[in-house]
Amino acid sequence: MKFFEEKGHKIVPSSSLIPKDDPTLLFTTAGMVQFKPFYSGSVPLSFKRATSCQKCLRVTDLERVGKTLRHHTFFEMLGNFSFGDYFKEEAIKWAWEFVIEVLCMNKDRLYVSVYYEDEESFKIWNKKIGIDERRIFKLGKEDNFWGPAGKTGACGPSTEIYYDLGEEFGCGKSTCSPGCDCDRFIEFWNLVFPEFDMQEDGNLLPLKNKGVDTGMGLERTLLILQNKKSNYETDVFYPIIKELEKIFNRPYKNAKIPFNVISDHIRALTFAISDGAYPSNFGRGYVLRKIARRALRFSQKIGFDEPFLYKLVPIVVKIFEDVYPEIKEKKEFTALLIKSEEERFLNTLSKNLIYLKEIFENSKNKGIIEGKDVFKLYDTYGFPIDFIEEYAQDEDLKIDIEGFEKEMEKQKILSKKEEIFVDVGLKWEIFKEKKTEFLGYEFKECEAEIIRYRERKDGKFEIILDRTPFYAEAGGQVGDKGILKGENFLFVVEDTRWIFDDIVHIGYLKEGKISNIKVIAKIDEKRREGCERAHTATHLLHGALREFLGEHVRQEGSLVEPDRLRFDFTHYEKIDERILKRIENYINEKIRENRRVKWRYLKFKEAKEEGAIALFGEKYGDIVRMVEIEGFSKELCGGTHVNFTGDIGLFKIIKEEGIGGGLRRIEGFVGEMALEFTQKNAEILKEIMQIFNSPYDVLVQKIEKFVKEKEEIEKEKERIEDILAQKIYESLNPLKFNDFEIYIDNLSFCNLKILKKISDRIFLKNKENKIVFLVGEDKGKITFFSRVGENIISFIKANEIIKEFTKFVGGGGGGNEERGEGGGGDKSKIKEGIENVIKKIKEEIKKIANT
C-alpha cells in the first residue's frame, strides 16, 4: 500500500466482511465492494484514488477449496482504485513496476491476458510495456470481464497477470496456457477497468466515474515469492497445518486435502465471526454453518470425530492479530461459538442418524430419495446436502436434487419476506448534489429542501433532504416516522433508512404530488421519545450485564423500538433468576438517580483511551460520537437518547433466553410500555387471588398446595391405570400362530396411555416372538398402538401395521419398525380393519415359515 500511497492514493482500511448497506451481497467478496457508490456516482467523491488490503469471503468455488493450490473461502485482496481519475495506461504501468521492481519477480515467468475486444490494453502491454505479443493472451468474457459485485453496479473488461509455476503444476496438454484450469499458470493480479453500470435487466450503461479496480491475491502472491508448492505452505496457512498435525497425530503429507480444507475454513470462520456473523440456518449464517460442517466432514474422513476447530482459533489470531486487531479482541468468543457449533453438529449426527437411515430404508424400493425427504433431512435434522449425497452413494441411491431445490426455493421465498426492500437499480430525480445534514440530535422539526427522490416499484417513494431531523435506522434503533409537508403535497414517512451513505425517507404521498422542493420535515415526537428511552436503557443494560456477569459481555446486536428493546450479548450460560432480578433493580436504581446523559464528538483513539466501548461489526471513522451516562458508562453510539436517565421512567425485563452458541438475548420494556406491563400483571394476579380465594401474602402457599394435591391425584390415577392394565393383560387371550403370539383386541374403554401399559406387560417376558395391536378410544376418537418383537421386525414392522389399519378406518399415524401409533378415523370400520391386520400378519408369518 505504501507503493501506491506514494502515487497519490489514500490508504483505506479493510471494511468488514459484512457489507454495509449493500443488500445484494452476503459478504464482502472483493476490494471494490466498499467503493461501489464511488463508481456509480451515488455518493460524492471524497478522494479519487485509494489503496487497500481487503479481507474477502467467497463460496462460489467451495467444492474446489482444498483440492487446488489456489482456491479459498477467506482471502486477502490487495488493490488500487481510481474513481474517474487515471485509467488503463497508468494502472498497467504501475502494476508492472510493482511486480518487477518491488517484488522482483522473474520476467521470464510472467504472462498477461486481456479481454479479446480490449485492443487498448493489448497495445499498452505490447507497445508501452514491451511485452512480447506471444505472452499476451486474448480471452473471453468468462476470464477477462469482471463484475459487478452483486446483481448490479460497476463492471468492465480486465487484464490479468499470470506467473508460470512450471510444468510440474500443469495438465500436460499442449494447449496449456494462461486461462487453463490447471495450476501451472496462476493468475495473481487482476486489473479491472470499470466503465459500465450494469442494470437489473442486464443492460450496460456508461459508468459515471469510470476508473480502475485491481485485486492482487495476497495468498497467491506469497506462493510465488516464497517459492512454495501451494498456498497452504505459505506463512499465512502453515502454522495452522502444523497445529493440525498435532491434533490429528498424522503428517500433512498423508492427508493434504483434509488439512487444506480445514486450514482454509477456520480462517473464514474466525474472521467472519469476528465481524459479527454467526452460524445459523439463513443468509450469511447458513454459509458459515456450511463451512464449519464441511470442515468437520473432512476431519471425519480421516477418522477424527471430536470438536477441534475451536482449538485453531488462537493460531489464526496469532498470524493476523497485528493487521486485524478485531480478531484478537473476539478470540475467546469466536472459539466458544465455534466449539458450540461443532458440538451441535456432531450431536446432530449421532442423534439423528436413525432418521436418515429410516428415510433411506423407505426409499430403497424407489431407488431415489424424494426432494421433500432430502429437504427434511437437511432442514429438520441438520444433515448437509453433500453428506446426504455421499451416504446415498454408499447405499446405491440417487437423490432428487431438483425436488430438494424446489423445497429450498419455498424456504427462500418465506425468508425474503423479512428482508429490507431496496430498489437498487432505480434512478433518482436529482435537484442538487449535496450530503444530508442530520439535525435530529437537537431538533424534532426543521425546514429542508428535497435534493433527490425516486418512485419505487411498490408505489412508494424514497426522498433525500439537504437537512433532516429524521433518524435513519442504525445501531439497532429503528428509523423515525413522521411527515414531510410541501406547498402542494403531504408525504407520510413510514420509515427512515440508510441506503449506502444517504438518509432516505421512505413512505407514500397522502396528498398532491412532489412539485416543490421546499418542505417542513417533522418527526413523530412521541415515537422518537419512546425510542430514546429504550436506547438509553440498552446502555444501562449493557453496563449492568458487564457489572454482574463479567467483562466478557459484549453487545452483539440490538433492536430499539418505542419503549421496547431487545439486546443480544455474549454469555455462555443461562442467567440465574436471582441475578436477573438484581440486574433489573440495579438499572432502575440508575434511573431513579436521574444521571445526566451527554454526548460529544472526539477522535476514535481518544474515545478508546477514555474507556468507551466500541461495538464489533461497526466501522468507525477518525471522529466518533461518544454517549456518556455520567459516572456509569461510555459507548460509541450514533443513536438518540434521553437527557437524563430519569426520563426512562421504569425498566422491566420480560424475557431472557439463549439464541445460539455463546449468545443470549434479553427483551425489556421501558416507560409507558413497562408501566402497562406491570399493571397488566397486577390485574392477572388479582384474578388468580379471586380464583383461589386467597390474599396475596399466602397465594404462593395456596398454589403450591393445589399443585401438590393435583400431583397426588395424578399418582392415584397412574396407580389405577396400572391396575387396570394388569387386569386387562391377564384377561387377554393371544392368537397363537406358528410359534408366534398375536395380541389383537378392541379395548374401547382404554386410552393410548393404557394401551401402552398393557403392551409393556405383554412384552415383559419372552418378547422376541410377540405381536401387539390394540385399539382404544381417547376423548371420543379412535386411538391405536402396535408393537412387534425383536425377531419379527425383519418381516413385520409396527409402522406397517398402523398403515394397514388406517386403510380401513382412516385417520393417521406412524412410528418405526418396533413401535407405531395412530388416531382418528371411522369407528364403524374398526372390526373390518382388525380382521385385515390379522390377515396380513398371518400372510407374512406364512412367508417366513416357507423360507
N, C-alpha and C positions, 0 to 999 in steps of 0.2 A: 504493500500500500504506500510505502514511503516513496517508491519509484514514481507512482502516479501523483502523489501529493506534490512532488517537485515539478510536475507538469500541470499544476493548477487545479487539481482535483481535491474536493472536500472529502476527508475520511469520514464515512458514516458507519456507526456501529451496526453490528448484526441485529436485525429485528428478530422478534420472537418467531418460533416455529408455528405459532398460531397467528395467521394473518389478521391484521386489524382492519375491520370494516370492508372485507372482501368476501362476499357470500359465495363467490364462485370457486373458492379453494378451501379444502380442509386443512392443509398445511402449506407452509412456505416452501415452494418447490424450486425456486431459483433466486438468484441475487437480485433480479429486477422486480420482484413482486412488490417490495415496499416503494418502488418508484413508478408503478403503473400510472398513477394520476399525473405524474410529471410528463409522461409521453402523450397521454390523451389530452392534456391541457385542461383537465377538470379542476386543477388547483394551480394557483400562481407559482411560478418557479422561484425558489429561494436560493438556488445555486444551479449552474448549468453543467458542472462536471462533478462526478462523485466516484469514489472507490470504496470497496468494502470487502470484508470476508464474511460471507453469509452462511449460517447454518441452514441446511435444507433437509427435507424428508420427502421421499417418493416411494410409492409401492407399485409403480407401473411394471417393473421387471422383478417382482418379488420372487417368482419361482426360479429366477436365474441367480439370485443373490446366493453367494457361497459356492456356486458351481463354475463361475468365471472369475478371472482375476480382478475384474474392474467394476462389477455391478454392486450397488449398495442401496440400503434404505436411507440411512443418515449419511450425509457427506457435507463437506465444506466447499463453498464455491468462492473463489477469488474473482473479483470483477472490476472493470472500469466502465463508466457510463457517461454518455453525453446526451443532453436534452436540448436539441435544437442548436447545438454548438458545433463541434468538429464532427467529421463523418468518416467515410471509409479509409481514405488515404492515411490520415493521422493514426487511426486505430490500428491499421495493419503495420505501419512503420514502427509504432511504439511496441506492439506485441513482438515483432521480430527483434527489436533492440533489447527487450527484456529477456527473451529466450536465449539470445546469443551472447549478449554482453553481461547480463546479470546472472542468469542461471548457467551459462557456459555449456549449453547443450551442443552435442556433436551435429554440425550442419548436415553431414552425410546421412544422418538417420532421420532427418526431418522431411516431411511431405505436407502438402496442403490440399484442401478441397474447396470448391466454390459451387454455388448454385449454377446450374447449367445455363441459365438465362442471364447471369450476372457477369457480363463482359467487363464491367468497370473494375470489379475486384480482381478478375483474372489478369487484366493489364497492369494493375498496381503490383501484384505479386511478381509478374513476369518482367515488366519494364522498370519499375521503380525499385523493387527489392532485389531483382536479379535472380529469381528462382527459375531454374530450367523448366520449360513447359511440360517436360516429361514427368516432373514431380508435382504438377498441378492437375488435380482430377476434378472433372466436372460431374457433379452428382445431382440426383433428383430432389424433389420436394421432401421426401421422407428423411433424407440425410442433411440437406442444406437449406431448409426453410423452417424457421423456428417460430413457435408461439401460435396463439397467445397463451399466457399463463392463466388458464381458465377458459371459459367459453368465448369471452370477448376481450378486446383490448389490442395492445401494440403487438405487431408481428412483422416479419420481413425475412429477406434472404440472409444467409450466414456463410462464413468461411471458417474452416477448421484447420487446426494444426495437429499433425499426427507425428508420432515417434515410432520408428521401426524397432521393435524389441528383438527381432531376429527370427530366423527360420524355425527354431525350436518351438516358438509360440504359434506358428502358423498352421493352416489347414492342409498345406501340401499341394493345393490346387495351383495350376499355372496362372490362373486369373486372380490370385490373391493380391490385394492392393488396398489402399485406404478405402474404407467403406465396407470391407469384408467383415463378416460377423465373427470371425475368429479373433484371437487375442494378439495377433502379431502386430498389426498397425493400431496403436492405441491413440485415440483422439483425446488430447488433454486440454485443449483450449478452443473454445467456440466463440467466434466473433460474430454477433448478430447485429444486423443493421435495421432496426425497426423503422419502417417508413409507411406502414399501413395500419389502419384501425379496423380490426375485424368486428363486424356486427353480428347480432344474434342469428341473422339469416345466412351468414357465411360471406356476405359481401365485404370487399376490401375497399375502404375509403382512405384517402390520403391522411396521414397522421399529422396532427397539428405541430408537434415537436419531434420530427424525425431525428434519429440520433444513433447512438452506439450502446450496445448491451453485451458485454463479454462475460464469459464464465470459464474460469480455469479450475479444473477439479484438483483440489489440494492432494487428495489421496493418490490420484494417478500421477501427478507431478512428482510426489515423493517417491513413487515406484521407480520413476526414471532416474531421479537424482541420487537415490540410494542404491541403485542397481540391484533391485530385488526381483524375485521371481513372480511375486504377486503383491497387490496392495496390502494383503493380510500379513506380510512380513515386514512392513514398514513400521516406523516408530509409533504411529497412531493406532496400531492394531496389536502388535506383537506382545506387549505386556499382558494383554487380555488372553492371548493364546497361551502364554507361559502359565498363567494362573489356572487356565482350563486343564492343562497337563497335570497340575497338582490335584485338582478336584476329581478328574476322571481317572487319574493314575494310569495314563497312557500317553505315548508321544504323539505330537501333532501329525507327524508323517503317516501315522496309521489310521487317522480319521480326519482328513483335511476338510472335507465338505461340512460335516457337523461342526467342527471348530470354527470354520469360516462363518457359517450361518449364525452361530451363537454370538461370536465376537461382533459381528455387524449389528445384530438385533439388540444386544444390550446397550450399544451406543445410542441407537434410535430411542429405546425406551427411556434411558436416563435423561437424554436431552428433552424429549417431548414431555415427560412428566415434570421436569424442572420448569418448563414453560407453561405448565398449567393444564395439560391434557391428561386424562385418566382413562384406564381401560373400562369399556362399557359395551353395550350392545348396539350403540348408534353412532353414526358420524365418525369423527376422528377417534373417539373412544373405541369403536369397533376395530379400526385399523390397528391400534395399539394392542388390543386383545388378540388379534390375529397374529401380529408379530411375536408376541410373548408365547403364544401356543405353538407357533411354528418352531421357535427355538427349543421348546420343551419336547416337541415331537422328534427333533433331531437328536436330542440327548437320549431319548428312549431308544433310538435306533442303535446306539452303542451301549445299550444295557443299563443306562442310568435313569433311575425313576424317583428322584428326590428333588425338592426345591434347591436350587443352586444359583439361579440367575442373580438373585439379590446380593450374593457374595462378590459379584463382579463390579457392582456399582462403585466401590471405593477405588478400584483400578481405573475405571473410566474417568472418575473425578480427578485422580492424580495426574492423568495425562493432560487434561484440558483445563484445570482449575485456574491457571494463570491467565488464560484467554477468556474463559467464560465463568466468572466467579459465581454466577447464579446456581450452577450445578453443585458447587461446594456447599452453599447455604442450604440446599434442599437434600443433601446427601442421605441423611438418616431417613427422612420421609420417603424419598424415592425408593430406597432399599426395602423399607417396610411395606410400601404399596406393592412393589414387585413380588415380594415374598407372599403377600396375601393373595395376589393373582395366581401365582404358582400353586399354592396350596388349594385354592378354589378349583383350578383346572384338574389337578391330579386327583382331588377328591371326586370331581365330576366323573372322571374316567372310571374310578373304582366303584362308585355308587351307581352309575347309570349304564354301565356296560351290559347289564341284564336287559335293559330296554332296547339297546342296539341289537343284541342277539335275538330278541323276540321279534323285532321288525324284520330282521334278515331271515329268520326262520319262516315267517309268514309270507315272505316274498319269493321263496325258493321255487314254488310252483310256477310263478310268472317269469322268473329269470331276470326280473328287474325290480328295483326299489322305486316305488312311485314318488313323484315330486313332493307330494304333501307329507309323505313319511320321511323323506330326506330333510325337508324343512323342519319337521318336528324334532328330529334328532339334532339338527343344528341349532334351532331356536329355543326349544324347550329343555333339551338335555345337554346342550352345550358342546356338542361334538363339532370340530372344524370340518369343513366340507372335504378338505384333502384327506383328513383322517378317515372319513366315511368312504371316500373313493378307494383308498388303499385297502381298507378292511373288505370292501366289496370285491376287489380283485382277488383277494385271498379266498373268498367264498364263491368265485366264478359267477358273480352277479354284476349286472350293469346298474347304473343309477340314472334316473330320469332328470338330467340336468336342466332341460327345458322347463319341465314342470316345477322344479325347485326354484328356478329363476323367476317364474311367474308368481310363486308364493313370496319370493323376496321383493318383487316389484309391488305387490299389495302392501307389504310392510313399509316400503319406502314412501308410498303414497300417503299412508297414515301418518308416518313420522314427519313428512313435509308440511303437514298442517300446522306444525308447531314452529316452522321456520319463519324468519322475517321476510316480508315481501319487498323485494328491491328490483325495480326495473332498470337493470344496469345499462341496457342499450338505448334507452330513450334520450332524445336530445332536449337540451334546455332552451327556453326563450331567455336570452341574456340582455339585460339592460345595462349592467355595469360589471366590470371586473374588479371585485373587491372582496376582502375577507370579512366575515361577520364578527362584529364586536359583541361579546356577551356581557350584558348588564345585569344578569339575574341575581348576582350576589347582593345587590343593593336595591334593585328596582323590580316591582311586580308589573309595571306598565311603562311603555315608552312610545314615542313617535319613531317611525322607521320607514325605510324605503325597500321595496322589492328589488333585489338585484338580479334574480333569475327565478324562473319557475318552469314546471313541466306538468303535463297531464299524464297520468299513468294508465295502463291498460285496464285497470279495475275501475276507472272513472274518477278516482281520487286525484288530488294534486299534491305536488311537493313544492314548497316555496322557501326560498332563501332570502333573508333580510340583511341589510347592512348592519343592523344592530338589533338585539333581541333580549328580552327578559326570560325567554323560554329556555329551560334547562333540557339539553338533549340527553337521552338515556346513556348512562355511563357509570362505571363503578358500582353497578347493581341498582342504582337509583333509576326509577322509571322516568320517562320523559314527561314534560309538562303538557297539560291540556289548556285550552283557552280559546281566544278569538283573535282574528285579525280584521279590523274594521277599516274598510276603504270608503272612498266617496260614493261609489256606486255598488259596493258589494260587501257581504259579510261572509267571512271564511271561518269555519269551525275547525280548530286544531285538535285532532284526536290523539296525536302522538308527536313527539319531537325526538329525532334520532340524528346520530352522526352518520353520514354517508360519505365515506372517505374522510376528508377533513372539513366538511361543511356541516353546519347546524341546519337541519332540514325540518320544516314544519309540515306535517302530513295530515291531510283532512279533506273536507269537502266544502263546496260553495253552497251556503244556505240561501243566500240572496245575490242576485245580479251576476256579474262576471268581472274577471280581473281586467280592469281598464285603466286603472290609475296606480302608479307605483307607490304613492304615499299611503301609509296605514297607521293605525293605532294598534300596537301589539299588547294584549292584556292576558295574563295568565289566570287560571283558576286558583285564586289565592288560598282558599280553604284546602284544596287538594295539595297545593305546594306545602302548606304548613304541616299537613299530616306527614308528608314525605320527609320534611326537615326533622320532625320529632323522631321518626323511625330511623333516619340516617344517623343522627347523633346517638341514638340508643345503640346502634351497631358498634359505634366506637366504645361506648361504655361496656358493652357485652364483650368485645374483643379484649379490652383491658382486664375485665373481671375473670375471663377464662384463663388468661395468662397468669393472673394472680393466684387462682385457686388450683389450676391444673398443671401449670409449668410453662417455661419459656418455649417449649417445642410447639405450642399452639400458634398456628398461623392461619390467617383468613385465606380461604381457597375459593370463595365465591359468596355472593350475597344477592338478595333481592330486597329493595327498599320501595315499598308502596305506601300510600296514605295510611298511617297508623298501624302498619303491619310490616314485619321484617322476617327474612329468612337468612340465616347465617351459617355457612359451611366452613369447617375448620379441621385442622389436622389434630387427631387424637386417636388413640388405639384401643379404647375400651369404652363401654357404656358408662355414663356419669351417674354415680350414686345419687339417689333422690335427695338425700340429706345435703350433699354438696350442691346440687342443683338449686335447692331452696336457699342455701347460703349465697349463691351467686345472684339469685333474684333479689334477695334482701340487700345485698351489697350495692347493686345497681340502683335500687330505689333510695338507698341512703345517699348516693351521689346526686340523685335527682333532687332530693329534699335540701341538700346542701347548696343548691342553686349556683353551681360553679359557672364561671364565665366561659363561653366558647368563643374563641377568636381564631383568626387565620391571617396568614401573611405569605408573601412570596419571598423566596430566597434561593440560593444556589443549592443544587442537589447535594453536593458534598457537605455543605454547611448543615443542611437538614439532617443528614445521616449522623453527623458529628453531634448534633443536639439530641440524638436518640430517636428520631422519627422512624416509624415503621413504614417500610415501602412494601407494596403488595406484589407478589410474584405474578408474572404474566403481563404486568403493566410496563409500558415503555415510557420512561421519564426523560424529559429534556434537561438542559442545563439549569433552567429555572423551574422551580416546583412550587406548588401551593401546599402549605402545611397547616392542618387544622389542629388546634390545641384545646383540650379541655383542661383548664388551669389546674395544675397540681395533680393531674391524673394521667393524661396520655397525649402523644403527638403522633399524627399519622399524615402521610402524604395523601391528599384527597381533593378531588375536584368537585365534590358534591355540595349541596346546600344544607345548612344546619341552623338550628335554633341559636339564639344569642346567649341563653342561659339554660343549664340542664333542667331547671325547674319548669321550663316551658314544656317539657316532655309530659309532665303530669304523673303518669303511672306506667310501670313496665311489668308485663306479665308473660312468663314463659308458658307456652301452650303445648309444646312438643319437643322431645329430644330423641334422635334416632340415628342409626348408622346408615350411611348411603354408599358404602364401598370400603375396600380395604384401607384402613387408616384414616377414614374421613367420617365425621359426624355432622349432624345438622340440628340447629335449634331454630324453632319458629316462635315468634312472640308478637304480642300486641302492645301498643303504647297509646297514650292519650285517650280519646273517646272510645276507641275500639276496646282497649283494655278495661275501661270502666264498664262498658256494655257486657263484656265477657264475664267480669266479676259479678255484675248484677244478675246475669242470667244463671250463673252457678248458684247464687244465693236463692233464686226462685226455685231451682231444681231441688236444692237442699231442703227448702221449706216443704215442697211436695212430698219428699221422702219422709220427712218428720211426721207429716199428716198420715201417710200410709202406715207407718209403724206406730203411730200414736205415741210418739216419744219426743221428749225435749232434746235439744241439740247436744247437751253435755253427756248424755247417755246413749246417743244414737248409735255410735260405733259398737258399743256392747250389745245393743239390741240386734243390730245386723249380724254381728258375729254369732249370737245365739241362734238367729234364724238360719244362718248358713250351716251351723253345726247340726241343727235339727234336720235340715234338708239332707245333709250328708248321711245321717243315721237312717233316714227314710230310704235313701238310695242303697245303703248297705243291706237293709232289710229286704228291699226289693230284689237285690242281687242274690241274697240267700234263698228267697222264694223261687227265683228263676232257676237257680242251681238245683233245687229240689225237684222242680217241675221237669227240668231237662233230664235229670236222672230217672224219674218215674217214666217219662216217655221213652227214653232209651231202653229201659227194662221191658217195655211193652212192645217194642218193635220186633217184627219177625222178618229177618232178611231173606231175600230170594237167593238161594244158592245155585250157582250155575258154573259147572266145570271148575271147581275149586275156588270160585270167586264168590264173595258175599256182596250182594247188591242191596243197599238200603234206599228204597224209594217210597215216599209217602207224602200225602197231602195233609199237613197239620195246620189247618186254617186258624187255629187259636194261638199260634206261635208267631212272634215277630222274628226278624232276621237274627237278632242277638241270641235268642233262644235256639234257633236252628243251628247256629254255630256252636253253641254249648253242647247240643246233642251230638253234633259231629265230633267234637273233641272227645266225648266219651266213647263213641264208636271206634275211634282211632287210638284209644288208649293202649290197646293190646293188639298184637297180630295185625298191624296196619298195612302190610305190604299188598294184600290182595283184596282190598275193600274199595267199594264204590258207593258214594253217598250222593243222593239228590233229593232234597227236601223242599217242599213248597209250604209257605205260610202266608200270613196276612199282617200288614202293618199299616195302621191308620186307614183302613178300608181299601188298601191296594195290595195286589199280589206281591209277594217277595219270595225269592228262591235262592238256594245255595247248593253248590256242588263241590265235591272233593274226591280225589282219587289217590290210591296208594302208590307207593314208590315203584312197585313192579309193573304198574299198569300205564303210567303216563307216556310210555313209548308208543302205545297204540290207542289209548283212550285218554282224552285230555278234558280237564274240568271246564275250561272255557268253551270247548266244542259242545259239551253237554248243554251249557247255557244257550248257545246258539240254536241248537236243535229244538229246545223248548220254546224259545221266542218265535220260531217259525209258525207255531200254532197259536200261542196266546198273545203274541205281540210284545210290546214293552221293549226294554233294552237291558243290556248287561255286558259283562266282560270278565277279565281276570287273567290268570296264567294257566300253565299246564296242570298245576296241582290244585288250585282253588279258583272258583268262579262264583259270581253272584249277579243278581239282576232284580228287576222290579217292574211293576205295571203290567197292563195288558187286560185281556178278556177272561174273566173268571169262569165263564161258561165253557171255555176250551181247556181247562186245567186237566181234566181226565184224559182227553184226547192227546194232549201234549205229553203227559206222563207215559201213556201207552207207547207213544212214538219213541220216547227216550229209552224205555226198556227194550224196545225192538232194536234200536240202533246199537245199544250196548251189547246185546246178545250177538248181533251180527259181527261186531268187532271181536268178541271173545271167540266165536267160531273160527274166524280168520286166523287168529293167533294159534288156536288149537290145531288147525290144519297144517300150519307151518312147522 
